[in-house]
Amino acid sequence: MQNNISTVLKNLGVLDLNPAFSTGSNWGASANAKTIDSLSPVDGKKIASVQLATAEDYEAVVKKAEEAFIFWRSLPAPKRGDIVRQFGDALRLHKEDLGTLVSYEMGKSLQEGFGEVQEMIDICDFAVGLSRQLYGLTMHSERPNHRMYEQWHPMGIVGIISAFNFPVAVWSWNTALAWVCGNVCIWKPSSKTPLCGVACQHIIATVLKNNDMPEGISNLLIGNAVGDLINNDKRIPLVSFTGSTRIGRVVSSAVAGRFGRSILELGGNNAIIISKDADIDMSIIGAVFGAVGTAGQRCTSTRRLIIHEDIYEDFKNKLTKAYGQLRIGDPLDQHNHVGPLIDTAAVDMYTHAIEKGKKEGAKFIVEGGVLNGNPYQSGFYVKPCVAEVENHYEIVQEETFAPILYLIKYKTLDQAISLQNGVPQGLSSAIMTLNLREAEQFLSVAGSDCGIANVNIGTSGAEIGGAFGGEKETGGGRESGSDAWKAYMRRQTNTINYSNTLPLAQGIKFDL
């Protein structure tokens, strides 16, 4: 595998592992720079060391970004869109290599790695079309011979702080939209998956260089200290943060304290309601993939199944049988269903949740546990498990980033919706039913309180065309499709007086 990954890194242009933070530039000026190791959760082996950004590096990057913004904002939006189109084309060429790196460095299945790069390609396609659709609004003025309209302007530097579980896709959701809107970006990827960030920066740096673009349009800074610098920097009007609710509170407070804006994509505690009128076979597939895909490390992973009492025992038995068929192992082997957790901290969180659940009364019908020895040398492989619980258990109210699935019984749809909504988070939700009335009630104002609500599909996965995000402790942010682009721009209302008098609004008279 090491030889294969070396070839992948070479193909992606990641030869100098001190990452290019802007077009044509490399770090190295700071004598006190430190490094971190990228370790694969697949086999526990070191892939490479990557240099951390210093405060001096950060200042240099911000200055370059400020200079680049002056140029980039004046470039017509369709021209910016064409740069994004070329980036999408470059991603198509590198899809296999980048997807393989995502799988090996993060630990998700190879198909999911390829799928993540496809999301990047899809958002580029979306952004290209958007570059010709940054529409304003014209309205009628109450004053004669006046014209009023709204237009949208870029904000400046957008700071993007992304998480390990989607090491490339979430960055692209933000940056593709931010770019076509006329912003420049500074990206701090997760320190758990730095090489994915380096690879992406090399790809976009090549595209920008081939188009004679100035340095500073796309910037990469690695290191946890960078996040604090971004959050507290008044030169960065917008910060997009993806991560835990705990850290999200810190980011939100810091950015709001300086009157900046934030897009927050935080925790999810997602449930599927399994109606007595559900297609059971289809529901099993949706529930199992939702719970164990990416080893339960998606913000949209299925954490809870709320099952009608009439079918509860039958569904539980079929679910248990399906779990018995799961294959755990190397995610680059496409015969396996479940790969590793990201690191030791994630394994500890998994085991703690199981212990806490048992103390609160959880009954495990599929037991969990950590897998060791060949072929689980990294020590990060765990068994997906299933427990019968009550919704009010503390551990059920929390988001555990691991393949732990909780089963809850319900009698009426109103009760099921109440259970579904009865957690602090509000990201994704679903109902499995062939009953039209149930589906419509679930989607109504009295139904799911989540940002995403699905019928007859699971909670995990999202299409580029729809805005992605959630409510309550999920943060309220929206990324990707629909009109999410507006979050990356500032709105301006304009009034033009083309008369030869100066009438005042609201009929006010002011005579001199």
Order of alpha helices (4+ residues) and beta strands (2+ residues): alpha-beta-beta-alpha-alpha-alpha-beta-beta-beta-alpha-beta-alpha-beta-alpha-beta-alpha-beta-beta-alpha-beta-alpha-alpha-beta-beta-beta-beta-alpha-beta-alpha-beta-beta-alpha-beta-beta-beta-beta-beta
